[in-house]
Amino acid sequence: MLDFIDKMESNDETTSTTLQRLLLEEKGLAFSTDKIKRIRRKLGWLTTGTKHCQLVKEVNRAKRLDYCRRCLEPKETFSDVIFTDECTVAMEQHARISFHRWWEPPRQKGRPKHPYKVHVWAGISRHGATHIAIFSGIMEAEFFVNDVLEKHLVPFIANTFPDGHRCMQDNDPKHTIKMAKKYYQDSGIHW
């Protein structure tokens, strides 16, 4: 049984029900899921919620490593770099679990069919942060250029980096569209 529980090293999502089925099919041993859970706990396995991280495709791993090495060689300090990005914030969200007293029924929490979300754009550098752009709806290229870049990024660059800068952002299509590239060139944004 222990070698089956050690199979969790290769698949940390293996449930006690799956282990129970494998033991019965491959070894002819019948154990309760409670017994499997107890043994798994004794071996140091804990149950936690899934933690997520950024997924980096295999093809990009070598490129990222190469970029990091190129930054380390000249002892890059990123002192002239502005990192920018946008994200979405859900305004109505509840935790995955809640608590209640045993004699009270659990409270129900409403979940909207289309939750209200706001989008946030900002930039940060070693010399400070840009003003934050908060907006709803989809960030299209015109809005990105006319509102975000013109009203938030360009004034920050003028005030903070008079001697030169580099602007780092992801390859989102609205960042690389012709309209945005032309604006970068006309405004002197080095991206």
HUURJO-V362308 format. One record per backbone hydrogen bond with DSSP energy under -1.0 kcal/mol. NH is the residue of the N-H (numbers start at 1). CO is the residue of the C=O. If there is no record, write none. Layout:
BEGIN
NH/CO
NH/CO
END
This chain:
BEGIN
5/1
6/2
8/5
9/6
10/7
11/7
14/11
19/15
20/16
21/17
22/18
23/19
24/20
25/21
26/22
27/23
29/23
36/32
37/33
38/34
39/35
40/36
41/37
42/38
43/39
44/41
45/40
60/57
61/57
64/60
65/61
66/62
67/63
68/64
69/65
70/66
71/67
72/68
73/69
75/72
76/71
81/78
82/166
83/124
84/168
85/122
87/120
89/118
91/116
104/101
118/89
119/135
120/87
121/133
122/85
124/83
125/128
128/125
130/123
133/121
135/119
140/138
144/140
145/141
146/142
147/143
148/143
149/144
150/145
151/147
152/148
153/148
154/149
156/152
157/153
158/154
159/155
160/156
161/157
164/161
166/80
167/190
168/82
175/172
176/172
181/177
182/178
183/179
184/180
185/181
186/182
187/183
189/184
END
